[in-house]
Amino acid sequence: MESSCRHIPNNRVGIVEKLFSPRGSISQGIIARGGEAGYQPWILRGGWHLMFPFIYRIHKVPLVTIPQGSIGYVFSRDGFSLSPEQTLASNTQANDFENVLHFLENGEQKGHSAKCSAREPMPFSLALTKYNQTNLTSL
């Protein structure tokens, strides 16, 4: 059986997936907002964490870093759908997409975002978002 004490290296983050919950599974979207089973809205930063292996699975993924001279474009996998005339999600309340619950509870949209980030490193849940990187000199 896996250890309850999990280590996340400083160059990675842990995406938390809850395997069991008395509240059942999520009813819509991909992020569990109310303690249901599924991907949780928080991430684990580098360090040691106590997580019960029969309740939680930890997916270790690289910490997103955006090199100097580049920007990162965000694609959100959860949220409200875009209207037919929209190409990019507006996401007016999103602040670097770090607070997943704030993002989802404030009506933000899924899809390619009009916002981008030049900040590094970005500690956010790759279960909710994915990043594309572009060199500023090629724009």
N, C-alpha and C positions, 0 to 999 in steps of 0.2 A: 504494500500500500504506500502511496505517495506520502511524503512528509507534510505536516500541517504548516511548517515554517518554510516559506518560499522566498527565494532571492531573485531580485530583478536587477541585472547589471545597470549601471548608470547610462549606458548608451542604448537602452531598450526601455519599453513600457509594457506593462501587463494589462491586457484587456480581460476583464472579469466576466465570465459566463456562469450564471447560477443554474445548476443542474436540477435542483429540486426546490419547490416552494409550496407551502400550503395554500397560497393565493392562486396557484395554477400558472399557466403560461400566458404570455402577452396576447392580447386580442387584436392589436393592429400595430403596424410598424415593425421595426427590428430592435428597438431599445426598450427594455423593461423600465417603466417609470414608477411603479408602485410596489416594488419588492417581488414582482413575479419572477418566474424562471425565465432565463434568456440573458442576452447581453445586458450588463448593468451600465448605468450612465457615468460611472467613474472609472478612472484608470489608476494603475499602481505605478508610481515613479520608482526610480532606482532605490534599492535598499531591501531590508528584510520585512516580510509581511506574514501575519498569521491568518491563514485561510484554510478552512476545513475541506480536504480533498473530496469528500463524499457529497459536499454541497456546491463547491465552486471549482471550476476549471479555469486556469490562467493561461492565456495565449500570449506568449512573449513575442513582441514585434519591435522592429527598429524604431528608435526615437527619430522623428522626422527632423532633419536639419536642412535648412535652405542656405546654400553657400552664398557668400558675399557676391553681389552683382546679379543675383537671381531673385525671382519672386515665385511664390507658390500659389497656384490656383486651387480652390477648394471645390470638391464635389460632395454634396451632402446626400447620404443614402436614406435619410429619414426626414420627415417633416411633411408639410402640406404640399400638394401638387401645384405646379405652375399653371397659370391661366393660359388659354390657347394662344394669346398674343405675346406671351413672354418667351424670351430665349434664355435669359439668365434669372436666377433667383435673386430677389432684392435683399432679403435677410438684413433688415435695417437694425435689429437689436443685437446681432451677433458680434461678440468681441473676441476675435481670434478663434472662435469655435471651441474654446476650452471648456465652458460650462454647458454640458450637454442638456441638462434639465432646463436651464434658462433658455437655451436655443429652442427646444421642443415645446415648452410651455408658453412661449411668446409668439407662436404662429409663424415661425420661420419656415422657409420652403426648401424642398429637396431639389437636387439638380446642381448644375454648375452655378457657382455664386459670382455675383458681380464684385464681391470683395476678394482681395488677395492679401497675402501676408509676406512681409519681408523680414519677419522676426525669426530668430533661431535660438535654441531649438524649440519646437512646438510640441508641448505635451497635451495631446488630445486623443480621443478615442477613434482609432481607425475602423471600429465597427460602425461608427456614424459617418465618417468622412473618408475621402481619399484625396491625395494631393497630386498635382502635376506641377512640374517645375520648369520654368522658362528663364533663359539667360536674358538679362536686360539689354544686352547689346544686339540681340536678334529681334527685338521689338521694333 
